[in-house]
């Protein structure tokens, strides 16, 4: 038996836009790292690459959970909120570690944290209704 929870359509549209914004930012980050590896390797550090690969994995996973949540699957909705929450915390922590990333990537991690914070809030609100 699948537990179905119908979220308001408007919230799910906004959550979808946020998740796909995250996917686009992740893709842009990887493209940026590829370019920087060639033209300014000091801006494409090993830590930056590790971060980019990990967030790319989540950029694949989040849309899959989103798809289930849009169908009303309670477990997918829970997973979506948990993943977004983990990404929120990890990106904030990474942005605060001195010298871990070049400045451009610190900005990226803060933007991702803000997007994931919004996903968490909207997911919680959708589940309450």
NUDO-566084 format. One record per residue (C-alpha): z negated, x, y negated. Coordinates in steps of 0.02 Angstrom, whole numbers, plus 50000, padded with zeros to 5 digits. Layout:
NUDO-566084
<site w="Z" u="X" v="Y"/>
...
end
This chain:
NUDO-566084
<site w="50000" u="50000" v="50000"/>
<site w="50050" u="50070" v="49831"/>
<site w="49935" u="50029" v="49688"/>
<site w="50042" u="49968" v="49543"/>
<site w="49987" u="49975" v="49361"/>
<site w="50107" u="49907" v="49232"/>
<site w="50097" u="50008" v="49071"/>
<site w="50161" u="49934" v="48909"/>
<site w="50346" u="49974" v="48893"/>
<site w="50329" u="50048" v="48719"/>
<site w="50198" u="50173" v="48776"/>
<site w="50302" u="50226" v="48925"/>
<site w="50452" u="50254" v="48812"/>
<site w="50346" u="50365" v="48699"/>
<site w="50270" u="50458" v="48848"/>
<site w="50446" u="50485" v="48916"/>
<site w="50506" u="50555" v="48750"/>
<site w="50357" u="50674" v="48744"/>
<site w="50383" u="50733" v="48923"/>
<site w="50567" u="50764" v="48894"/>
<site w="50526" u="50854" v="48730"/>
<site w="50415" u="50968" v="48834"/>
<site w="50560" u="50996" v="48956"/>
<site w="50676" u="51040" v="48810"/>
<site w="50549" u="51159" v="48733"/>
<site w="50526" u="51244" v="48902"/>
<site w="50714" u="51266" v="48923"/>
<site w="50729" u="51333" v="48745"/>
<site w="50586" u="51454" v="48779"/>
<site w="50673" u="51525" v="48932"/>
<site w="50838" u="51542" v="48839"/>
<site w="50745" u="51627" v="48696"/>
<site w="50662" u="51748" v="48817"/>
<site w="50830" u="51791" v="48896"/>
<site w="50904" u="51829" v="48725"/>
<site w="50750" u="51926" v="48668"/>
<site w="50749" u="52028" v="48828"/>
<site w="50920" u="52094" v="48775"/>
<site w="50898" u="52111" v="48587"/>
<site w="50711" u="52133" v="48556"/>
<site w="50622" u="52169" v="48718"/>
<site w="50453" u="52189" v="48631"/>
<site w="50459" u="52002" v="48595"/>
<site w="50491" u="51959" v="48779"/>
<site w="50333" u="52026" v="48858"/>
<site w="50287" u="52011" v="49041"/>
<site w="50149" u="51888" v="48993"/>
<site w="50277" u="51782" v="48901"/>
<site w="50389" u="51778" v="49054"/>
<site w="50246" u="51731" v="49170"/>
<site w="50197" u="51590" v="49051"/>
<site w="50378" u="51530" v="49040"/>
<site w="50400" u="51525" v="49228"/>
<site w="50240" u="51428" v="49254"/>
<site w="50281" u="51300" v="49120"/>
<site w="50455" u="51284" v="49194"/>
<site w="50377" u="51230" v="49359"/>
<site w="50280" u="51096" v="49266"/>
<site w="50439" u="51048" v="49173"/>
<site w="50510" u="51000" v="49343"/>
<site w="50350" u="50917" v="49405"/>
<site w="50309" u="50811" v="49253"/>
<site w="50472" u="50710" v="49251"/>
<site w="50448" u="50673" v="49437"/>
<site w="50274" u="50604" v="49405"/>
<site w="50339" u="50513" v="49251"/>
<site w="50468" u="50425" v="49357"/>
<site w="50333" u="50357" v="49472"/>
<site w="50222" u="50309" v="49326"/>
<site w="50365" u="50212" v="49247"/>
<site w="50381" u="50113" v="49409"/>
<site w="50196" u="50071" v="49395"/>
<site w="50130" u="50191" v="49527"/>
<site w="49945" u="50218" v="49489"/>
<site w="49939" u="50387" v="49578"/>
<site w="50090" u="50452" v="49482"/>
<site w="50011" u="50394" v="49319"/>
<site w="49850" u="50484" v="49364"/>
<site w="49946" u="50642" v="49410"/>
<site w="50043" u="50634" v="49247"/>
<site w="49881" u="50626" v="49147"/>
<site w="49798" u="50766" v="49247"/>
<site w="49948" u="50882" v="49232"/>
<site w="49961" u="50848" v="49045"/>
<site w="49774" u="50881" v="49026"/>
<site w="49785" u="51046" v="49119"/>
<site w="49934" u="51098" v="49013"/>
<site w="49840" u="51050" v="48855"/>
<site w="49689" u="51158" v="48897"/>
<site w="49787" u="51306" v="48966"/>
<site w="49903" u="51313" v="48816"/>
<site w="49759" u="51306" v="48693"/>
<site w="49668" u="51446" v="48785"/>
<site w="49826" u="51552" v="48794"/>
<site w="49860" u="51528" v="48609"/>
<site w="49684" u="51589" v="48568"/>
<site w="49689" u="51749" v="48671"/>
<site w="49723" u="51890" v="48547"/>
<site w="49879" u="51991" v="48582"/>
<site w="49931" u="51895" v="48737"/>
<site w="50093" u="51827" v="48666"/>
<site w="50208" u="51867" v="48521"/>
<site w="50183" u="51751" v="48371"/>
<site w="50335" u="51643" v="48411"/>
<site w="50264" u="51603" v="48582"/>
<site w="50092" u="51565" v="48510"/>
<site w="50175" u="51432" v="48403"/>
<site w="50264" u="51366" v="48558"/>
<site w="50100" u="51353" v="48655"/>
<site w="50017" u="51258" v="48512"/>
<site w="50165" u="51136" v="48502"/>
<site w="50158" u="51110" v="48691"/>
<site w="49970" u="51081" v="48682"/>
<site w="49995" u="50949" v="48547"/>
<site w="50129" u="50861" v="48650"/>
<site w="50021" u="50863" v="48806"/>
<site w="49872" u="50800" v="48707"/>
<site w="49976" u="50651" v="48652"/>
<site w="50032" u="50621" v="48833"/>
<site w="49851" u="50622" v="48891"/>
<site w="49797" u="50497" v="48758"/>
<site w="49945" u="50382" v="48788"/>
<site w="49924" u="50390" v="48977"/>
<site w="49741" u="50344" v="48963"/>
<site w="49781" u="50200" v="48846"/>
<site w="49920" u="50138" v="48960"/>
<site w="49801" u="50137" v="49109"/>
<site w="49670" u="50037" v="49015"/>
<site w="49792" u="49896" v="48980"/>
end
